[in-house]
Amino acid sequence: MINFCTTTANTEYGSITLHEREGAQPISFPERSEHSATLDGGAVISNYGISYADITFNFDVEWPGDDVVEKIFSMRDTGELIGMSHRLGFSIGTMKNITDENGLLKILFVTQGRF
């Protein structure tokens, strides 16, 4: 189960609850690293680790209905940070990409931080 809410009091949007597709693994942990070629033909690799702000969630949910999808787009379009609760914790961030693929609603949620 996924729950989205605005980070400020907003009675227009309230909160939105969606159900993940069963067996989904929505989280990705990209590393902060650089790869640079050197003049002698080698390479230098710098690895700066992982920050929670680098984590992205790719949610696949069953189509919740047009009215809920409209509410999701409206919430995203406010430009506010959005709170997202999930079985992995509570995060603050934004919905970067929302698409419809064969009856599945796909939401890319980019985190700013974790609470």
C-alpha positions as CSV (number, residue, x, y, z in Angstrom):
1,M,0.0,0.0,0.0
2,I,1.2,3.5,-0.9
3,N,-0.1,6.7,0.6
4,F,0.6,10.2,-0.9
5,C,-0.2,13.5,0.9
6,T,0.8,17.1,0.6
7,T,3.3,18.4,3.2
8,T,1.1,21.4,4.0
9,A,-2.5,21.4,5.2
10,N,-4.6,21.0,2.1
11,T,-8.2,19.9,2.3
12,E,-8.6,19.8,-1.5
13,Y,-6.3,16.8,-2.0
14,G,-6.2,15.2,1.4
15,S,-4.4,11.9,1.0
16,I,-4.4,9.3,-1.8
17,T,-4.0,5.6,-1.1
18,L,-3.0,3.2,-3.9
19,H,-2.3,-0.5,-3.9
20,E,0.9,-1.8,-5.5
21,R,1.0,-4.6,-8.0
22,E,1.8,-7.8,-6.1
23,G,5.4,-8.8,-6.0
24,A,6.6,-5.3,-7.0
25,Q,10.1,-4.2,-6.0
26,P,9.8,-0.4,-6.5
27,I,13.0,0.9,-5.0
28,S,16.4,1.6,-6.7
29,F,19.6,2.8,-5.0
30,P,21.8,4.6,-7.5
31,E,25.4,5.3,-6.3
32,R,27.1,8.6,-6.5
33,S,30.1,7.8,-8.5
34,E,32.3,9.2,-11.3
35,H,34.3,7.4,-13.9
36,S,37.1,9.5,-15.7
37,A,39.6,8.4,-18.3
38,T,43.3,9.2,-17.5
39,L,45.9,10.2,-20.1
40,D,47.8,6.9,-19.6
41,G,44.8,4.9,-20.8
42,G,43.5,4.0,-17.4
43,A,40.6,5.3,-15.4
44,V,39.9,6.9,-12.1
45,I,36.7,5.9,-10.3
46,S,35.4,7.9,-7.4
47,N,32.6,6.3,-5.3
48,Y,30.8,8.7,-2.9
49,G,28.3,6.1,-1.6
50,I,24.5,6.3,-1.4
51,S,22.4,9.0,0.1
52,Y,18.7,8.6,0.8
53,A,18.1,11.6,-1.4
54,D,19.3,9.5,-4.4
55,I,16.6,6.8,-3.9
56,T,13.8,6.6,-6.5
57,F,10.6,4.6,-6.3
58,N,9.0,3.2,-9.4
59,F,5.5,2.3,-8.5
60,D,3.2,0.1,-10.6
61,V,-0.4,0.2,-9.4
62,E,-3.7,-1.0,-10.8
63,W,-5.7,1.8,-12.5
64,P,-7.4,3.5,-9.5
65,G,-10.0,5.3,-11.6
66,D,-10.0,8.6,-13.5
67,D,-11.0,10.7,-10.5
68,V,-8.1,9.5,-8.4
69,V,-5.7,9.9,-11.3
70,E,-6.9,13.5,-11.8
71,K,-6.3,14.1,-8.1
72,I,-2.7,12.6,-8.3
73,F,-1.9,15.0,-11.2
74,S,-3.4,17.9,-9.4
75,M,-1.3,17.1,-6.2
76,R,1.9,16.9,-8.3
77,D,1.1,20.1,-10.2
78,T,1.0,22.2,-7.0
79,G,4.8,22.2,-7.0
80,E,4.8,21.3,-3.3
81,L,6.8,18.5,-1.8
82,I,4.7,15.4,-1.3
83,G,4.8,13.0,1.6
84,M,4.8,9.3,0.7
85,S,4.4,6.4,3.1
86,H,5.2,2.9,2.0
87,R,6.2,-0.4,3.7
88,L,9.8,0.8,3.5
89,G,9.2,4.0,5.4
90,F,8.0,7.6,5.0
91,S,9.7,9.9,2.5
92,I,9.4,13.5,1.2
93,G,9.8,14.1,-2.5
94,T,8.0,14.6,-5.7
95,M,6.3,12.6,-8.4
96,K,8.5,13.1,-11.4
97,N,6.7,11.0,-14.0
98,I,3.2,9.6,-14.1
99,T,2.2,7.4,-17.1
100,D,-0.5,4.9,-18.1
101,E,0.8,1.6,-19.5
102,N,-1.8,-1.1,-20.4
103,G,-4.1,-0.4,-17.4
104,L,-1.2,0.1,-15.0
105,L,-0.5,3.5,-13.5
106,K,3.2,4.1,-13.2
107,I,4.6,6.7,-10.8
108,L,8.2,7.7,-10.5
109,F,8.7,9.2,-7.0
110,V,12.0,11.0,-6.4
111,T,13.0,11.4,-2.7
112,Q,14.4,14.5,-1.0
113,G,14.7,12.9,2.4
114,R,13.4,10.3,4.8
115,F,11.5,10.7,8.1
